[in-house]
Amino acid sequence: MSNYLRGVLHDVLCNIVDLQIQVNNAIAEITPSLIQDCSSSDDEEVIRRPMFDRTYTGHRYVIDVLAGHPGRAYQCFRLPPDAFISLRDLLVSRGHLRDTKNMLAAE
């Protein structure tokens, strides 16, 4: 290996070591605050709530979701409430969707 390559390799290795020292110092500065944040969140009690807390199903459920928060309707149907109703009405009007004995078209 030539002296030039040895010099370049030495400079690169020195730069890597310097960067590693800077990273270690940054981690050492941040660590106490992270530990404190984590320990303080352990003191708080997590309140668990049931996700499916409605006592009804079917048509009443769909009406309730559509009449509630728009984000909840979008989460359930992947459509905004007005788009869901328009799609249902369009499918019913074209005969692609109809009420049955046990289920309404809106369900």
Residue pairs with C-beta under 8 A, 6 or more apart in sequence:
54 61
54 64
56 64
58 103
58 104
58 107
59 104
59 106
59 107
62 106
62 107
63 106
65 72
65 73
65 76
65 77
66 73
66 81
66 84
66 85
67 81
70 80
70 81
73 79
73 80
73 81
73 84
74 80
74 81
77 84
79 87
88 97
88 105
88 106
91 97
91 105
92 98
92 105
97 105
98 105
99 105
